[in-house]
Amino acid sequence: MRQPTGAAGTAGPPGILRGWLDALAVVLAGLAAMGAVAALGLWLAGADDLPEGGFPSVLAATVALAVGGSVQLDGGDGDFASLDAGISAMPLSVSVAGAVVIAEVFLRQLRHRAVAGGAELLGRAARTALLWLLALVLLALGAKHTFTVQIGPDLVQSIGSALGLTPRVGFHADTPSTVGIGFAWLLLVLAATFAVSRRAPLPPALLRHQLAVRPVAFALWLVLLAYLAIGAAAGVITAIVHGNARQTLAVVLLALPDLVWLAFGLGLGAPWHGHLVGGLGLPVPKALSDALHAPEGQQATVDLGTLTDQDATAWWLLPLAALLLLAAAFLAAHRSPPTVRLWQHAVRFALATAVAVLLIGLWTRMDAQYGLSVLGVGLGQGGLGDLLSTVLGSDNPAATLGSGSLTLRPSLPVAVPLAAAWGLTTGTLGALLATRTRHKGEVRPAER
């Protein structure tokens, strides 16, 4: 019997080469998608005006942040001026673009399979992961640049010039976090791909588990997509009505999921804690910015109550989250076999909702601290936009740096059990509704 040599997973050299080419296609397609979205968002934010050829490095730093890395900023001028800063926040629009493209290309290579061997799937994942690690190392090395900046208002600038101060602000991606967390990010993307998509072939040993996972995973993925669609529509309307189209669209292309998935968690009643010193410098909802302001040294609580205090319309986040979760629970129950009992569906949906909110909490964490001082004296409070205007672009790249900080972290011990309770409730109601829409002759879960 002649053994095929052209298919991936065979032992012959053509099969090995094809397997590596497939893995390379997945990695390059994902990076291309992330780079395209990040580049367009940065261009809208004004990064095309960056001096000293800094745009490619800023683009690499943005992609590094999108896979969970962090960017450190440092610089100064000897003992006269110093900078203490760092940014750790995921631009989730870039992350989602890369994840969707990676999943699509990976699955397209398996499109003619109904079942795939475990060894083949592990081989494909291993080759993709190895090339991805190499790409992350190159990405971290490329995310490095320095800029010359002004050191303060006119008087301070004059004094600095007389002293010969020419501070330079540099940034670089933190290699361990970029490579380590970026690797975990790819594994999560591949795992979510097989959990959500019915097109993904599984090994025979796992086929019996797919109906316990895929209906609820797909339904919750639709909830997240629905929030993205609502947020994108709101962003377009805001850009048209308020006339700040470039800045608003930049936020959409860089951080839309950060805002709308945060809104989903807040709608369920989950709290986030943090503070904002200075200004965001970005056109995010004013209610969120105001809720984050707290007295020096104190933490602010961002939840449905504090948002409603700032903007009465924020209470709509509650019924929106409840309605979308109920619709997702109904869809998941409707796509499940009629042999699934009501309590089984409710528990599965509760677990899936808890995992979704856990991931949202981890993805929406933000930490940014920055400050430029001259002769040990800080130059006053500025906005985060002052820093980002230097590092991520602005109409005046040589912006004056001040000092400030932004933190936003979820209260996971509260958010995760709360999400599970929501999932259990909506999962039960969704399963009850689904039993009334089944065709005659099917056995309802509640009757078994």
Residue pairs with C-beta under 8 A, 6 or more apart in sequence:
3 10
3 11
3 12
4 10
4 15
5 12
5 13
5 14
5 15
6 14
6 15
6 18
7 15
7 18
8 15
8 18
8 19
8 22
8 109
8 120
8 124
9 15
9 19
9 117
9 119
9 120
9 123
9 124
10 16
19 123
19 124
19 127
20 127
20 131
22 109
22 124
22 127
23 124
23 127
23 128
23 130
23 131
24 131
25 105
25 109
26 102
26 105
26 106
26 109
26 128
26 131
27 102
27 128
27 131
27 132
27 135
29 101
29 102
29 105
30 98
30 99
30 101
30 102
30 105
31 63
31 98
31 135
31 139
32 101
33 97
33 98
33 100
33 101
34 63
34 66
34 94
34 95
34 97
34 98
35 59
35 63
36 97
37 93
37 94
37 97
37 253
37 254
38 59
38 62
38 63
38 66
38 91
38 94
38 253
38 254
39 59
40 253
41 62
41 91
41 93
41 94
41 249
41 250
41 252
41 253
41 254
42 48
42 55
42 58
42 59
42 62
42 250
42 254
42 392
42 393
44 246
44 247
44 249
44 250
44 253
45 246
45 247
45 250
45 254
45 388
45 392
45 393
45 394
46 246
46 389
46 393
46 394
46 395
47 55
47 58
47 59
47 392
47 393
48 55
48 393
49 393
49 394
49 395
49 397
50 58
50 147
50 393
50 397
51 147
51 148
51 397
51 398
52 145
52 146
52 147
52 148
54 145
54 147
54 397
55 393
56 142
57 142
57 143
57 144
57 145
57 171
58 145
58 391
58 392
58 393
60 139
60 142
60 143
60 173
61 71
61 143
61 171
61 173
61 391
62 91
62 94
62 254
62 392
63 94
63 98
63 139
63 143
64 71
64 136
64 139
64 140
64 143
64 173
64 178
64 182
65 71
65 87
65 88
65 89
65 90
65 91
65 94
65 173
66 90
66 91
66 92
66 94
66 95
66 98
67 95
67 98
67 136
67 178
67 181
67 182
67 185
67 186
68 90
68 177
68 178
68 181
68 182
68 184
68 185
69 140
69 173
69 174
69 177
69 178
69 179
69 181
69 182
70 86
70 87
70 88
70 173
70 174
70 177
70 178
71 86
71 87
71 88
71 143
71 171
71 172
71 173
71 174
71 391
72 85
72 86
72 171
72 172
72 173
72 174
73 83
73 85
73 86
73 87
73 169
73 170
73 171
73 370
73 387
73 391
74 83
74 84
74 85
74 169
74 170
74 171
74 172
75 82
75 83
75 146
75 167
75 168
75 169
75 170
76 82
76 83
76 167
76 168
76 372
77 165
77 166
77 167
77 168
80 160
80 163
80 165
80 374
80 375
81 151
81 160
81 165
81 167
81 372
81 373
81 374
81 375
82 372
82 373
83 167
83 169
83 370
83 371
83 372
83 401
84 369
84 370
84 371
85 368
85 369
85 370
85 371
85 387
86 367
86 368
86 369
86 370
87 367
87 368
87 391
88 177
88 365
88 366
88 367
88 368
89 258
89 365
89 366
89 367
89 368
90 258
90 363
90 364
90 365
91 254
91 255
91 258
92 255
92 256
92 257
92 258
92 261
92 363
92 364
93 252
93 253
93 254
93 255
93 256
93 257
94 254
95 185
95 257
95 363
96 228
96 257
98 189
99 189
99 192
102 186
102 189
102 190
102 193
103 189
103 190
103 192
103 193
103 197
106 124
106 128
106 190
106 193
107 193
107 197
107 199
107 200
109 124
110 116
110 200
110 201
111 199
113 201
114 201
115 201
115 202
115 203
115 204
115 207
116 201
116 202
116 203
117 203
118 203
118 205
121 201
121 203
125 187
125 190
128 186
128 190
129 183
129 186
129 187
132 182
132 183
132 186
133 179
133 183
136 178
136 179
136 182
136 183
137 175
137 179
139 173
139 178
139 182
140 173
140 174
140 175
140 178
140 179
141 175
143 171
143 172
143 173
143 178
144 170
144 171
144 172
144 173
145 170
145 171
146 168
146 169
146 170
146 171
147 168
147 169
147 170
147 390
147 391
147 397
147 398
148 166
148 167
148 168
148 169
148 398
149 167
149 168
149 169
149 372
149 390
149 398
149 399
149 400
149 401
150 157
150 398
150 399
150 400
150 401
151 157
151 160
151 165
151 167
151 372
151 374
151 379
151 400
151 401
152 160
152 372
152 374
152 379
152 400
153 400
156 374
156 379
159 374
160 167
160 374
165 374
167 372
167 374
169 372
169 390
169 391
169 401
171 391
192 217
192 221
193 200
194 200
194 202
195 213
195 214
195 217
196 214
196 217
196 218
196 221
197 214
197 218
198 210
198 214
198 218
202 210
211 336
211 337
211 340
212 348
213 348
215 331
215 332
215 333
215 335
215 336
216 332
216 345
216 348
216 349
216 352
217 352
218 331
218 332
218 335
219 328
219 329
219 331
219 332
219 335
219 349
219 352
220 328
220 352
220 353
220 356
222 328
222 331
223 264
223 324
223 325
223 327
223 328
223 356
224 257
224 261
224 264
224 356
226 324
227 257
227 260
227 261
227 263
227 264
227 324
228 256
228 257
228 260
230 260
230 320
231 252
231 256
231 257
231 259
231 260
231 263
232 252
232 256
235 248
235 249
235 251
235 252
235 256
236 252
238 244
238 248
238 283
239 245
239 248
239 249
242 248
242 283
244 283
247 282
247 283
248 283
251 259
251 282
251 283
251 284
255 282
257 363
258 363
258 364
258 366
259 284
259 285
259 288
261 360
261 363
261 364
262 272
262 288
262 360
262 364
263 317
264 317
264 321
264 360
265 272
265 357
265 360
265 361
265 364
265 410
265 415
265 419
266 272
266 302
266 303
266 304
266 307
266 317
267 304
267 317
267 318
267 320
267 321
267 322
268 321
268 325
268 357
268 415
268 418
268 419
268 422
269 303
269 304
269 318
269 418
270 303
270 357
270 361
270 410
270 411
270 414
270 415
270 418
270 419
271 301
271 302
271 303
271 410
271 411
271 414
271 415
272 301
272 302
272 303
272 361
272 364
272 408
272 409
272 410
272 411
273 299
273 300
273 301
273 302
273 408
273 409
273 410
273 411
274 292
274 299
274 300
274 302
274 366
274 406
274 407
274 408
274 409
275 292
275 293
275 294
275 298
275 299
275 300
275 405
275 406
275 407
276 289
276 292
276 293
276 294
276 300
276 384
276 404
276 405
276 406
277 296
277 381
277 403
277 404
277 405
277 406
278 381
278 382
278 383
278 384
278 386
278 402
278 403
278 404
278 405
278 406
279 289
279 382
279 383
279 384
279 385
279 404
280 289
280 383
280 384
280 385
280 406
281 383
281 384
281 385
281 386
281 388
281 389
282 384
282 385
282 388
285 311
286 310
286 311
287 307
287 310
287 311
287 314
288 302
288 307
290 310
291 300
291 302
291 306
291 307
291 309
291 310
292 300
292 302
292 406
292 408
293 300
294 300
300 306
302 408
304 314
304 315
304 317
304 318
307 314
307 317
308 314
308 315
321 422
322 422
322 426
325 353
325 422
325 423
325 426
326 426
326 429
326 430
327 430
328 349
328 426
328 430
329 345
329 349
329 423
329 426
329 427
329 429
329 430
329 431
330 430
330 433
330 434
331 430
332 345
332 348
332 349
332 427
332 430
333 340
333 345
333 427
333 430
333 431
333 433
333 434
333 435
333 445
334 434
334 437
334 438
336 345
336 434
338 438
338 442
338 443
338 444
338 445
339 443
339 445
339 448
340 445
341 445
341 446
341 448
342 428
342 431
342 432
342 435
342 445
342 446
343 428
344 445
345 427
345 428
345 430
345 431
345 445
346 423
346 424
346 427
346 428
346 431
347 424
347 427
348 427
349 423
349 424
349 426
349 427
349 430
350 420
350 421
350 422
350 423
350 424
350 427
351 420
351 423
352 423
353 419
353 420
353 422
353 423
353 426
353 427
354 416
354 417
354 419
354 420
354 423
356 419
357 415
357 416
357 418
357 419
358 412
358 415
358 416
358 419
360 410
361 410
361 412
361 415
361 416
362 410
364 408
364 410
365 408
365 409
365 410
366 406
366 407
366 408
366 409
367 406
367 407
368 384
368 387
368 405
368 406
368 407
369 404
369 405
369 406
370 384
370 387
370 401
370 403
370 404
370 405
371 378
371 379
371 401
371 402
371 403
371 404
372 378
372 379
372 401
372 402
372 403
373 379
373 403
378 402
378 403
379 400
379 401
379 402
379 403
380 402
380 403
381 402
381 403
381 404
382 400
382 401
382 402
382 403
382 404
383 402
383 404
384 404
384 406
385 394
386 399
386 400
386 401
386 402
386 404
387 401
387 404
388 394
389 396
389 397
389 399
390 397
390 398
390 399
390 401
431 445
431 446
432 446
435 444
435 445
435 446
438 444
